[in-house]
């Protein structure tokens, strides 16, 4: 049973560019959440998708957008990259009918903005 | 959401029991207490969750006093592989599965030989 997978593993972009990160949830899960983790800090919630809609959003600007597909996979898009967007981006999946706080995280995508 | 406070770092030695305490003075009636573990360059991993008294699984125990204003994660006989960051989270379990996880800075546990 595959867990949460994310691609790519690492990414280097230049300031001002756009980036798309991808996530496939754990089998049987229908909800995908995205988190940003800066070095030395805890993950910060970006947004959550369920039934192909954004259900909740954290304190992140509109440059951060997402999408969920019918197969429950998800994308995170970041436009007009800033140096401060350099971080580990984590995807977590869960099942609406399951334990709210047992979310399964992927290994993350390390984004470096130069 | 209730704010949590936990030590920034802790040191231990192999074979010892480690107790990490988390304070959550503003915990609400519907809130559960959950702990996650994170290894370097990996995503956090769910360890244990509880509401009151004591919960034990194959990895850890969670002790919650009657007032629920704090909780203690207990790791028995730690090994070098337990070196990680441990996060205490407090939040509502009754919101239909849409909840977001609010992480603090966590406790960096270093286990020494």
Interface residues (C-beta under 8 A of the other chain):
Chain A: X4 X31 X33 X35 X40 X41 X42 X43 X44 X45 X48 X50 X55 X56 X58 X88 X90 X91 X92 X94 X95 X96 X97 X98 X99 X100 X101 X102 X103 X104 X105 X106 X107 X108 X110
Chain B: X32 X34 X41 X42 X43 X44 X45 X46 X49 X85 X87 X89 X91 X92 X93 X95 X96 X97 X98 X99 X100 X101 X102 X103 X104 X105 X106
